[in-house]
């Protein structure tokens, strides 16, 4: 079923300690989680509504994936701006979602779309299970019954024309709590679809810790990312060469600022690239004298540590060495073992291969050695 999505990403973040939509969660900005979920579910159009001061940042981060729209003074104004920016037909379905509920999954969206096959509107919600109290200046004045009470979540799904007309009928000067309130006021029957605890709303700093824990325990909330790396060094006078963390006796050595281990350099770049953390030169500039002659295993370990600090896991790595000499096969298993030790994974996740260029190019002429690497991580 074709549908459109609006993600409301406003708010000052006064209770969460910063603008929630840009804060990191599981190694990604909060807003990215909702954008990715709607993309995975096949949304025809996605509109993200942000405050005016965030427009440039949002456009740089997501402008090639979604349409960015400036919001209004109140949340309701922002929603209406988003609805009008869709450019969709009145009978098309629109899902309105808060970026502050980032752990949205495609099956939540499918549940709402199924209801809209026969119903005019539907929202995700959870039945209230806690005892309710109404307080006044710190004391209980009433204990309302919780029977038939639900906690509204997002997304909330409507026909575009219906919800736009409902907003036109909403009393001016009043602020609705959500789109379901607006629809109900206009006479639209809204169906309750059981939601999910994972759609917990980010409000306070402790909420980030809660959702981070959910992400760590739920592999379906993680992404597989791929990075690639390449490095090359020229041959010079020497008696040994470092390749993939192993010293090999040889009649030449590779020339570089560090130990010139092209295999580890390429793999370091692959890991950094998979995690979106730049490249080896950003972290270990060749202009910095402290890295002169440095062992490259510390570069690779640094990249692996950064990935784990972001909550990620190295899935597998694959290195290809391109040279005529020395022969790599006799040392390949030692290389695999050493790489596995440096990045703290089992050796079955590490592959090292070698090839020649049939005496073509700079590697074929024996002028230098090249290495390429691919790494996959789960984050």
C-alpha positions as CSV (number, residue, x, y, z in Angstrom):
1,X,0.0,0.0,0.0
2,X,1.4,3.4,-1.0
3,X,1.9,5.8,1.9
4,X,3.7,9.0,2.9
5,X,5.5,10.0,6.1
6,X,6.0,13.2,8.1
7,X,8.6,13.2,10.8
8,X,8.3,16.1,13.3
9,X,11.7,16.9,14.6
10,X,11.3,20.0,16.7
11,X,11.6,20.9,20.3
12,X,14.3,22.7,22.3
13,X,15.5,19.7,24.2
14,X,15.3,21.5,27.5
15,X,14.6,18.3,29.5
16,X,16.9,16.0,27.6
17,X,20.0,18.2,27.7
18,X,20.1,19.1,24.0
19,X,18.1,18.9,20.8
20,X,17.0,15.3,20.8
21,X,16.9,14.9,17.0
22,X,20.7,15.5,16.7
23,X,21.9,13.6,19.8
24,X,23.6,10.3,19.2
25,X,21.7,7.0,19.9
26,X,23.4,3.7,19.0
27,X,26.0,5.5,17.0
28,X,23.6,7.4,14.9
29,X,21.7,10.7,15.2
30,X,18.2,10.2,16.7
31,X,16.5,11.6,13.6
32,X,18.3,9.0,11.3
33,X,16.5,6.1,13.0
34,X,13.0,7.3,11.9
35,X,14.1,8.3,8.4
36,X,15.7,4.9,7.9
37,X,12.6,3.1,9.2
38,X,10.3,4.8,6.8
39,X,12.7,4.3,3.9
40,X,12.9,0.5,4.7
41,X,9.1,0.4,4.8
42,X,8.8,1.9,1.3
43,X,7.4,5.4,2.0
44,X,6.7,7.2,-1.3
45,X,7.5,10.6,0.2
46,X,9.2,11.6,3.5
47,X,9.0,15.1,4.9
48,X,11.0,16.1,7.9
49,X,9.8,19.2,9.8
50,X,12.5,21.1,11.8
51,X,12.9,24.5,13.5
52,X,14.2,27.3,11.2
53,X,17.6,27.3,12.9
54,X,18.0,23.6,12.1
55,X,17.1,23.8,8.4
56,X,20.7,24.0,7.1
57,X,21.9,21.1,9.3
58,X,19.0,18.9,8.4
59,X,19.4,19.7,4.7
60,X,23.1,18.8,4.8
61,X,22.4,15.5,6.7
62,X,19.2,14.3,5.0
63,X,18.4,16.6,2.1
64,X,19.3,13.9,-0.5
65,X,16.9,11.4,1.2
66,X,13.9,13.5,2.3
67,X,12.2,16.9,1.9
68,X,13.1,19.3,4.7
69,X,10.4,21.8,5.8
70,X,10.5,24.5,8.4
71,X,8.1,24.1,11.3
72,X,5.8,26.5,13.1
73,X,5.4,28.1,16.5
74,X,3.5,25.0,17.9
75,X,3.7,21.3,17.1
76,X,0.4,21.5,15.4
77,X,1.6,24.3,13.1
78,X,4.7,22.1,12.2
79,X,2.5,19.1,11.4
80,X,0.3,21.3,9.1
81,X,3.4,22.7,7.3
82,X,4.5,19.1,6.7
83,X,1.1,18.0,5.4
84,X,0.9,20.8,3.0
85,X,4.5,20.1,1.8
86,X,3.8,16.5,0.8
87,X,2.2,17.4,-2.5
88,X,0.1,14.2,-2.3
89,X,-3.5,13.5,-3.3
90,X,-6.2,13.9,-0.6
91,X,-7.0,10.2,-0.5
92,X,-3.4,9.1,0.0
93,X,-2.2,7.8,3.4
94,X,0.1,9.8,5.6
95,X,1.8,8.6,8.8
96,X,2.8,11.3,11.2
97,X,5.6,10.5,13.5
98,X,7.7,12.1,16.3
99,X,11.5,11.8,15.8
100,X,11.6,11.5,19.6
101,X,10.3,7.9,19.2
102,X,13.3,6.6,17.2
103,X,13.0,2.8,17.4
104,X,10.3,2.6,14.8
105,X,10.3,-0.6,12.8
106,X,8.6,-1.5,9.5
107,X,6.2,-3.9,11.2
108,X,4.8,-1.0,13.2
109,X,4.1,0.8,10.0
110,X,2.6,-2.3,8.3
111,X,0.2,-2.8,11.3
112,X,-1.2,0.8,10.7
113,X,-1.4,0.4,7.0
114,X,-3.4,-2.8,7.4
115,X,-6.0,-1.0,9.5
116,X,-6.3,1.8,6.9
117,X,-7.4,-0.7,4.3
118,X,-10.8,-0.6,6.0
119,X,-10.6,2.2,8.6
120,X,-10.3,6.0,8.2
121,X,-7.6,6.4,10.8
122,X,-5.4,4.5,13.2
123,X,-2.8,5.1,15.9
124,X,-0.3,3.0,17.8
125,X,-1.0,3.0,21.6
126,X,-0.4,0.9,24.7
127,X,-3.0,0.1,27.4
128,X,-2.3,1.8,30.7
129,X,-1.1,-0.7,33.3
130,X,0.0,1.6,36.1
131,X,-2.3,3.0,38.7
132,X,-3.1,6.6,37.9
133,X,-3.1,9.5,40.4
134,X,-4.0,13.2,39.9
135,X,-1.9,15.4,42.1
136,X,-2.2,18.9,43.4
137,X,0.8,20.6,45.0
138,X,2.5,17.3,45.7
139,X,-0.5,15.4,47.1
140,X,-3.0,12.9,45.6
141,X,-6.4,14.4,45.1
142,X,-7.9,11.7,42.8
143,X,-7.2,8.2,41.5
144,X,-8.8,7.9,38.1
145,X,-9.7,4.4,36.9
146,X,-7.4,3.1,34.3
147,X,-10.0,0.9,32.5
148,X,-10.0,1.5,28.8
149,X,-7.2,4.1,29.0
150,X,-4.4,4.0,26.4
151,X,-1.0,5.7,26.0
152,X,-0.9,7.2,22.6
153,X,2.2,6.7,20.5
154,X,3.3,7.5,17.0
155,X,3.1,7.0,14.1
156,X,-0.5,8.0,13.6
157,X,-2.1,7.2,10.3
158,X,-4.8,9.1,8.3
159,X,-5.9,10.0,4.8
160,X,-4.2,13.3,3.9
161,X,-7.4,15.1,3.0
162,X,-9.2,14.0,6.2
163,X,-6.5,15.2,8.6
164,X,-6.0,18.5,6.8
165,X,-9.7,19.3,7.0
166,X,-9.7,18.2,10.7
167,X,-6.9,20.7,11.4
168,X,-8.9,23.5,9.7
169,X,-11.8,22.7,12.1
170,X,-9.7,22.7,15.2
171,X,-10.5,25.6,17.6
172,X,-8.0,28.4,17.1
173,X,-5.9,29.2,20.2
174,X,-6.0,25.7,21.5
175,X,-3.1,23.2,21.3
176,X,-4.0,19.6,20.5
177,X,-2.0,16.9,22.2
178,X,-1.7,14.9,19.0
179,X,-3.2,14.3,15.6
180,X,-5.7,11.7,17.0
181,X,-7.2,14.5,19.2
182,X,-7.7,16.6,16.1
183,X,-9.2,13.8,14.1
184,X,-11.6,12.8,16.9
185,X,-12.7,16.4,17.4
186,X,-13.6,16.4,13.7
187,X,-15.7,13.3,13.9
188,X,-13.1,10.8,12.4
189,X,-13.2,7.4,14.0
190,X,-9.6,6.5,15.1
191,X,-8.7,2.9,15.6
192,X,-6.3,1.8,18.4
193,X,-3.6,-0.5,17.3
194,X,-1.5,-2.1,20.0
195,X,1.9,-0.4,20.0
196,X,5.3,-1.4,21.4
197,X,7.4,-0.5,24.5
198,X,10.3,0.1,22.1
199,X,8.5,3.2,20.9
200,X,9.3,4.8,24.2
201,X,9.6,8.6,23.8
202,X,12.9,10.3,24.5
203,X,12.3,13.0,27.0
204,X,14.9,12.9,29.8
205,X,18.6,11.9,29.7
206,X,17.8,8.6,31.3
207,X,15.6,7.7,28.3
208,X,18.7,7.6,26.1
209,X,20.3,4.9,28.3
210,X,17.1,2.9,28.2
211,X,16.9,2.9,24.4
212,X,20.6,2.3,24.0
213,X,20.1,-0.9,26.1
214,X,17.2,-1.9,23.8
215,X,19.4,-1.4,20.8
216,X,22.2,-3.4,22.2
217,X,19.9,-6.3,23.0
218,X,18.0,-6.3,19.7
219,X,20.0,-7.1,16.6
220,X,17.1,-6.1,14.3
221,X,17.8,-2.5,15.4
222,X,21.3,-2.6,14.2
223,X,22.8,-2.0,10.7
224,X,25.4,-3.9,8.7
225,X,27.9,-1.3,7.3
226,X,30.7,-1.9,4.8
227,X,33.9,0.0,4.6
228,X,36.9,-0.3,2.1
229,X,40.5,0.8,2.3
230,X,43.5,1.0,0.0
231,X,47.2,1.7,0.7
232,X,50.4,1.5,-1.3
233,X,54.1,2.0,-0.4
234,X,57.3,1.9,-2.5
235,X,60.1,-0.5,-2.0
236,X,63.4,0.7,-0.6
237,X,66.6,-0.7,0.9
238,X,66.1,-3.0,3.9
239,X,66.3,-6.5,5.4
240,X,62.6,-7.1,6.3
241,X,59.1,-5.9,5.7
242,X,56.0,-5.6,8.0
243,X,52.8,-7.0,6.4
244,X,49.5,-7.5,8.3
245,X,51.3,-7.3,11.6
246,X,54.0,-9.9,10.8
247,X,57.7,-9.1,10.1
248,X,58.9,-11.1,7.1
249,X,62.6,-11.4,6.2
250,X,63.1,-9.8,2.8
251,X,65.8,-8.1,0.8
252,X,63.8,-4.8,0.7
253,X,61.5,-2.9,3.0
254,X,58.5,-0.7,2.4
255,X,59.1,3.1,2.8
256,X,56.6,5.1,4.9
257,X,56.3,7.5,7.9
258,X,55.3,4.6,10.2
259,X,56.3,1.0,9.7
260,X,54.6,1.1,6.3
261,X,52.4,-1.9,6.9
262,X,50.2,-1.5,3.9
263,X,47.9,-4.3,4.9
264,X,47.1,-2.9,8.3
265,X,46.8,0.6,6.9
266,X,44.2,-0.5,4.3
267,X,42.3,-2.4,7.0
268,X,42.4,0.5,9.4
269,X,40.8,2.7,6.7
270,X,38.2,0.1,5.9
271,X,37.1,-0.1,9.6
272,X,37.1,3.7,10.0
273,X,35.1,4.0,6.7
274,X,32.5,1.5,7.8
275,X,31.9,3.5,11.0
276,X,31.9,6.9,9.2
277,X,35.0,8.0,11.2
278,X,37.2,9.5,8.5
279,X,40.5,7.9,7.5
280,X,43.8,6.9,9.0
281,X,45.3,10.3,8.2
282,X,42.7,12.1,10.3
283,X,43.6,10.1,13.4
284,X,47.4,9.6,12.8
285,X,48.7,12.5,10.6
286,X,51.9,11.6,8.8
287,X,53.1,15.2,9.6
288,X,53.1,14.3,13.3
289,X,56.6,13.2,14.4
290,X,55.2,10.9,17.2
291,X,54.1,8.4,14.5
292,X,57.4,8.2,12.7
293,X,58.3,4.5,12.6
294,X,55.3,3.6,14.7
295,X,53.9,0.1,14.7
296,X,50.7,0.0,12.7
297,X,49.0,-2.4,15.0
298,X,48.2,0.6,17.3
299,X,46.4,2.3,14.4
300,X,44.2,-0.8,13.7
301,X,43.5,-1.3,17.4
302,X,42.4,2.3,17.7
303,X,39.9,1.9,14.9
304,X,38.5,-1.3,16.4
305,X,38.2,0.4,19.8
306,X,36.3,3.4,18.3
307,X,33.8,1.0,16.7
308,X,33.1,-0.7,20.0
309,X,32.8,2.6,21.8
310,X,30.0,3.4,19.4
311,X,28.3,0.2,20.4
312,X,29.4,-1.6,17.2
313,X,30.8,-5.1,16.5
314,X,33.3,-6.1,13.8
315,X,31.6,-8.8,11.7
316,X,34.5,-9.7,9.4
317,X,37.5,-8.3,7.6
318,X,39.2,-9.2,4.3
319,X,42.7,-8.1,3.2
320,X,44.3,-8.6,-0.2
321,X,48.0,-7.9,-0.7
322,X,49.1,-7.1,-4.2
323,X,52.8,-7.8,-4.9
324,X,55.2,-10.0,-6.9
325,X,57.4,-10.6,-3.8
326,X,57.6,-11.7,-1.0
327,X,55.5,-14.8,-1.1
328,X,52.5,-14.3,1.2
329,X,51.1,-17.8,1.4
330,X,53.7,-19.1,3.9
331,X,52.8,-16.3,6.3
332,X,49.1,-16.0,5.7
333,X,47.9,-17.9,8.8
334,X,50.2,-16.0,11.0
335,X,48.8,-12.8,9.5
336,X,45.2,-13.9,10.2
337,X,46.0,-14.7,13.8
338,X,47.8,-11.4,14.3
339,X,44.9,-9.3,12.9
340,X,42.4,-11.3,14.9
341,X,44.4,-10.6,18.0
342,X,44.7,-6.8,17.3
343,X,41.0,-6.3,16.6
344,X,39.8,-8.8,19.2
345,X,37.8,-11.2,17.0
346,X,38.0,-14.9,16.3
347,X,40.3,-15.8,13.4
348,X,37.4,-17.2,11.3
349,X,36.3,-13.6,10.8
350,X,39.7,-12.7,9.2
351,X,40.7,-13.3,5.6
352,X,44.1,-12.6,4.1
353,X,44.8,-13.2,0.4
354,X,47.5,-12.3,-2.0
355,X,47.7,-11.8,-5.8
356,X,50.0,-10.4,-8.4
357,X,49.4,-8.2,-11.4
358,X,51.2,-10.5,-13.8
359,X,54.2,-8.1,-13.9
360,X,52.0,-5.1,-14.9
361,X,52.0,-1.7,-13.2
362,X,54.1,-0.5,-10.3
363,X,53.5,-3.7,-8.3
364,X,54.4,-5.9,-11.3
365,X,57.6,-4.0,-11.9
366,X,58.6,-4.4,-8.3
367,X,58.4,-0.7,-7.5
368,X,56.0,-1.1,-4.6
369,X,53.3,-3.1,-2.9
370,X,49.6,-2.4,-2.6
371,X,46.9,-3.6,-0.3
372,X,43.1,-3.3,-0.3
373,X,40.7,-4.3,2.4
374,X,37.0,-4.6,3.1
375,X,35.4,-4.6,6.6
376,X,31.8,-5.2,7.7
377,X,30.6,-4.0,11.1
378,X,27.3,-4.2,12.9
379,X,26.3,-1.0,14.6
